Structures are given as C-alpha cells and as structure tokens.
C-alpha cells in the first residue's frame, strides 16, 4: 500500500503552514518600522532565530512524511499527528495574532513551537513503540 498522495499532501500542507508561520512572525515583529528593538544589528539578528524556532517543527513534520515507508501501518498515525500538530499550531498563531490579540500574544510564538516539539517527540516515541507492541500481540 503506497501512500504517495497522502505523503505529498502532508508535505505540502506542512510547508504551507511553515510559510504562513514565517510570515506571521515577520508581520508581528514589523522590522521595517525601524523602532526598537530593530534599530540595531542585535535586534535584526534575533529575527531569523525567532523565525527558525517557529518554522522548525513544520519542516520536521514535512520531512517525517517520508520516514518509515516500509511500514504502512505507521503512516496513518504519523498522518494524524502531523495533521493535528501542523495546522493546529498555525491556528493558534492566527488566534494569537488576529482573533484574540493581546499584549502577551508574542509569547505564543515562543510557546507554540515548544508544544509542537513535545507533540512530535511524544508521537515519534509512540510510533517507535507501536510496531513492537503489534509484534508482541501477534505472538
């Protein structure tokens, strides 16, 4: 059973979410205004770091769509995890930026990737354990 269409769709969705997250970070930071903290080089150097932090879970989810191709049972679980973590994080970004803007909304851009990384680690740990559990049940 080849899930090539699903893998391609999952990869494209996560790359789209990554582009949207990068755009939201850039829009919320507004470095083009020249106001502090972007009036010096240190403030401008922090922007790529923040962007990389916010985009990194999406890039890993996009790359993970091709992992373990030889195990078709694992793919639905990975698809479900990536479907929840990718667009779910993007929705939380949009919620913090547009739906419920708040002075503390900028903290969402630090915390949401942390939640995504924890979700990725938990789902990958489960995906490593599930095949072993299935093998022990068959015996």
Secondary structure, 3 states (H helix, E strand, C coil): CCCHHHHHHHHHHHHHHHHHHHHHHHHHHCHHHCCCCCCCHHHHHHHHHHHHHHHHHHHHHHHHCCCCCCCHHHHHHHHHHHHHHHHHHHHHHHHHHHHCCCCCHHHHHHHHHHHHHHHHHHHHHHHHHHHHHHHHHHC
